[in-house]
């Protein structure tokens, strides 16, 4: 993840397992996850898998590109995993 965000979700992510039948990724310090919400067909970045009220999300169907903030989160991080 690159770009700007508040709180800061940028950093290095590594594949960490399977969630909703898709790979999920965890930031190397463990603070954030990238995971797919099966119902929305979008990838989300949040501190807890499955919780998207405060998060960032990708465009439908991709896990690459500029993310949209939700809830109290701001900024436009760039998902590139």
PyMOL commands that place a pseudoatom at each C-alpha (Angstrom):
pseudoatom trace, name=CA, resn=UNK, resi=1, chain=A, elem=C, hetatm=0, pos=[0.000, 0.000, 0.000]
pseudoatom trace, name=CA, resn=UNK, resi=2, chain=A, elem=C, hetatm=0, pos=[1.212, 3.454, -0.881]
pseudoatom trace, name=CA, resn=UNK, resi=3, chain=A, elem=C, hetatm=0, pos=[-0.281, 6.949, -0.954]
pseudoatom trace, name=CA, resn=UNK, resi=4, chain=A, elem=C, hetatm=0, pos=[-1.833, 8.846, 1.919]
pseudoatom trace, name=CA, resn=UNK, resi=5, chain=A, elem=C, hetatm=0, pos=[-4.402, 7.807, 4.481]
pseudoatom trace, name=CA, resn=UNK, resi=6, chain=A, elem=C, hetatm=0, pos=[-5.551, 8.628, 7.982]
pseudoatom trace, name=CA, resn=UNK, resi=7, chain=A, elem=C, hetatm=0, pos=[-5.059, 6.503, 9.922]
pseudoatom trace, name=CA, resn=UNK, resi=8, chain=A, elem=C, hetatm=0, pos=[-1.979, 5.339, 8.023]
pseudoatom trace, name=CA, resn=UNK, resi=9, chain=A, elem=C, hetatm=0, pos=[-2.636, 1.970, 6.360]
pseudoatom trace, name=CA, resn=UNK, resi=10, chain=A, elem=C, hetatm=0, pos=[0.320, 2.171, 3.979]
pseudoatom trace, name=CA, resn=UNK, resi=11, chain=A, elem=C, hetatm=0, pos=[3.168, -0.306, 4.191]
pseudoatom trace, name=CA, resn=UNK, resi=12, chain=A, elem=C, hetatm=0, pos=[4.142, -3.816, 3.179]
pseudoatom trace, name=CA, resn=UNK, resi=13, chain=A, elem=C, hetatm=0, pos=[1.501, -6.551, 3.116]
pseudoatom trace, name=CA, resn=UNK, resi=14, chain=A, elem=C, hetatm=0, pos=[2.018, -10.292, 2.777]
pseudoatom trace, name=CA, resn=UNK, resi=15, chain=A, elem=C, hetatm=0, pos=[-0.449, -13.038, 1.911]
pseudoatom trace, name=CA, resn=UNK, resi=16, chain=A, elem=C, hetatm=0, pos=[-1.613, -14.522, 5.211]
pseudoatom trace, name=CA, resn=UNK, resi=17, chain=A, elem=C, hetatm=0, pos=[-4.341, -17.048, 4.423]
pseudoatom trace, name=CA, resn=UNK, resi=18, chain=A, elem=C, hetatm=0, pos=[-7.841, -17.450, 2.984]
pseudoatom trace, name=CA, resn=UNK, resi=19, chain=A, elem=C, hetatm=0, pos=[-10.925, -15.393, 3.871]
pseudoatom trace, name=CA, resn=UNK, resi=20, chain=A, elem=C, hetatm=0, pos=[-14.256, -15.647, 1.978]
pseudoatom trace, name=CA, resn=UNK, resi=21, chain=A, elem=C, hetatm=0, pos=[-12.625, -18.136, -0.409]
pseudoatom trace, name=CA, resn=UNK, resi=22, chain=A, elem=C, hetatm=0, pos=[-10.003, -15.543, -1.471]
pseudoatom trace, name=CA, resn=UNK, resi=23, chain=A, elem=C, hetatm=0, pos=[-6.455, -14.804, -0.296]
pseudoatom trace, name=CA, resn=UNK, resi=24, chain=A, elem=C, hetatm=0, pos=[-6.178, -12.108, 2.346]
pseudoatom trace, name=CA, resn=UNK, resi=25, chain=A, elem=C, hetatm=0, pos=[-3.121, -10.023, 3.183]
pseudoatom trace, name=CA, resn=UNK, resi=26, chain=A, elem=C, hetatm=0, pos=[-1.758, -8.721, 6.475]
pseudoatom trace, name=CA, resn=UNK, resi=27, chain=A, elem=C, hetatm=0, pos=[0.505, -5.721, 6.961]
pseudoatom trace, name=CA, resn=UNK, resi=28, chain=A, elem=C, hetatm=0, pos=[3.886, -6.871, 8.230]
pseudoatom trace, name=CA, resn=UNK, resi=29, chain=A, elem=C, hetatm=0, pos=[3.298, -5.215, 11.630]
pseudoatom trace, name=CA, resn=UNK, resi=30, chain=A, elem=C, hetatm=0, pos=[-0.125, -6.909, 11.905]
pseudoatom trace, name=CA, resn=UNK, resi=31, chain=A, elem=C, hetatm=0, pos=[-2.123, -3.668, 12.182]
pseudoatom trace, name=CA, resn=UNK, resi=32, chain=A, elem=C, hetatm=0, pos=[-4.210, -3.950, 8.959]
pseudoatom trace, name=CA, resn=UNK, resi=33, chain=A, elem=C, hetatm=0, pos=[-5.687, -6.543, 6.625]
pseudoatom trace, name=CA, resn=UNK, resi=34, chain=A, elem=C, hetatm=0, pos=[-6.653, -6.544, 2.966]
pseudoatom trace, name=CA, resn=UNK, resi=35, chain=A, elem=C, hetatm=0, pos=[-9.598, -8.871, 2.494]
pseudoatom trace, name=CA, resn=UNK, resi=36, chain=A, elem=C, hetatm=0, pos=[-12.445, -9.457, 0.047]
pseudoatom trace, name=CA, resn=UNK, resi=37, chain=A, elem=C, hetatm=0, pos=[-16.069, -8.856, 0.972]
pseudoatom trace, name=CA, resn=UNK, resi=38, chain=A, elem=C, hetatm=0, pos=[-17.863, -11.567, -0.966]
pseudoatom trace, name=CA, resn=UNK, resi=39, chain=A, elem=C, hetatm=0, pos=[-21.228, -9.762, -1.090]
pseudoatom trace, name=CA, resn=UNK, resi=40, chain=A, elem=C, hetatm=0, pos=[-19.789, -6.503, -2.476]
pseudoatom trace, name=CA, resn=UNK, resi=41, chain=A, elem=C, hetatm=0, pos=[-17.095, -8.131, -4.681]
pseudoatom trace, name=CA, resn=UNK, resi=42, chain=A, elem=C, hetatm=0, pos=[-14.636, -5.531, -3.362]
pseudoatom trace, name=CA, resn=UNK, resi=43, chain=A, elem=C, hetatm=0, pos=[-11.415, -5.633, -1.393]
pseudoatom trace, name=CA, resn=UNK, resi=44, chain=A, elem=C, hetatm=0, pos=[-11.275, -3.710, 1.866]
pseudoatom trace, name=CA, resn=UNK, resi=45, chain=A, elem=C, hetatm=0, pos=[-8.427, -2.494, 4.071]
pseudoatom trace, name=CA, resn=UNK, resi=46, chain=A, elem=C, hetatm=0, pos=[-9.266, -2.483, 7.770]
pseudoatom trace, name=CA, resn=UNK, resi=47, chain=A, elem=C, hetatm=0, pos=[-7.813, -3.403, 11.156]
pseudoatom trace, name=CA, resn=UNK, resi=48, chain=A, elem=C, hetatm=0, pos=[-10.270, -6.323, 11.461]
pseudoatom trace, name=CA, resn=UNK, resi=49, chain=A, elem=C, hetatm=0, pos=[-11.225, -8.749, 8.662]
pseudoatom trace, name=CA, resn=UNK, resi=50, chain=A, elem=C, hetatm=0, pos=[-14.957, -8.538, 7.976]
pseudoatom trace, name=CA, resn=UNK, resi=51, chain=A, elem=C, hetatm=0, pos=[-15.423, -5.051, 9.457]
pseudoatom trace, name=CA, resn=UNK, resi=52, chain=A, elem=C, hetatm=0, pos=[-15.810, -2.386, 6.793]
pseudoatom trace, name=CA, resn=UNK, resi=53, chain=A, elem=C, hetatm=0, pos=[-17.544, 0.548, 8.523]
pseudoatom trace, name=CA, resn=UNK, resi=54, chain=A, elem=C, hetatm=0, pos=[-14.148, 2.248, 9.032]
pseudoatom trace, name=CA, resn=UNK, resi=55, chain=A, elem=C, hetatm=0, pos=[-12.069, 1.108, 6.069]
pseudoatom trace, name=CA, resn=UNK, resi=56, chain=A, elem=C, hetatm=0, pos=[-10.961, 1.782, 2.506]
pseudoatom trace, name=CA, resn=UNK, resi=57, chain=A, elem=C, hetatm=0, pos=[-12.225, -0.191, -0.492]
pseudoatom trace, name=CA, resn=UNK, resi=58, chain=A, elem=C, hetatm=0, pos=[-11.251, -0.839, -4.078]
pseudoatom trace, name=CA, resn=UNK, resi=59, chain=A, elem=C, hetatm=0, pos=[-13.414, -0.579, -7.173]
pseudoatom trace, name=CA, resn=UNK, resi=60, chain=A, elem=C, hetatm=0, pos=[-15.718, -3.564, -7.666]
pseudoatom trace, name=CA, resn=UNK, resi=61, chain=A, elem=C, hetatm=0, pos=[-13.916, -6.668, -8.917]
pseudoatom trace, name=CA, resn=UNK, resi=62, chain=A, elem=C, hetatm=0, pos=[-10.293, -5.608, -8.388]
pseudoatom trace, name=CA, resn=UNK, resi=63, chain=A, elem=C, hetatm=0, pos=[-7.744, -5.361, -5.613]
pseudoatom trace, name=CA, resn=UNK, resi=64, chain=A, elem=C, hetatm=0, pos=[-5.565, -2.852, -7.466]
pseudoatom trace, name=CA, resn=UNK, resi=65, chain=A, elem=C, hetatm=0, pos=[-5.837, 0.924, -7.622]
pseudoatom trace, name=CA, resn=UNK, resi=66, chain=A, elem=C, hetatm=0, pos=[-6.855, 3.939, -5.562]
pseudoatom trace, name=CA, resn=UNK, resi=67, chain=A, elem=C, hetatm=0, pos=[-9.089, 3.111, -2.595]
pseudoatom trace, name=CA, resn=UNK, resi=68, chain=A, elem=C, hetatm=0, pos=[-12.178, 4.962, -1.385]
pseudoatom trace, name=CA, resn=UNK, resi=69, chain=A, elem=C, hetatm=0, pos=[-12.429, 5.828, 2.341]
pseudoatom trace, name=CA, resn=UNK, resi=70, chain=A, elem=C, hetatm=0, pos=[-15.444, 4.828, 4.483]
pseudoatom trace, name=CA, resn=UNK, resi=71, chain=A, elem=C, hetatm=0, pos=[-16.607, 5.941, 7.919]
pseudoatom trace, name=CA, resn=UNK, resi=72, chain=A, elem=C, hetatm=0, pos=[-14.105, 8.094, 9.774]
pseudoatom trace, name=CA, resn=UNK, resi=73, chain=A, elem=C, hetatm=0, pos=[-11.148, 7.123, 7.561]
pseudoatom trace, name=CA, resn=UNK, resi=74, chain=A, elem=C, hetatm=0, pos=[-9.742, 9.580, 5.014]
pseudoatom trace, name=CA, resn=UNK, resi=75, chain=A, elem=C, hetatm=0, pos=[-7.216, 9.674, 2.197]
pseudoatom trace, name=CA, resn=UNK, resi=76, chain=A, elem=C, hetatm=0, pos=[-6.676, 7.722, -0.984]
pseudoatom trace, name=CA, resn=UNK, resi=77, chain=A, elem=C, hetatm=0, pos=[-4.239, 4.867, -0.425]
pseudoatom trace, name=CA, resn=UNK, resi=78, chain=A, elem=C, hetatm=0, pos=[-3.119, 2.895, -3.461]
pseudoatom trace, name=CA, resn=UNK, resi=79, chain=A, elem=C, hetatm=0, pos=[-3.620, -0.851, -3.218]
pseudoatom trace, name=CA, resn=UNK, resi=80, chain=A, elem=C, hetatm=0, pos=[-0.957, -2.732, -5.149]
pseudoatom trace, name=CA, resn=UNK, resi=81, chain=A, elem=C, hetatm=0, pos=[-0.853, -6.309, -3.779]
for i in range(1, 81): cmd.bond("trace and resi %d" % i, "trace and resi %d" % (i + 1))
show_as sticks, trace
zoom trace
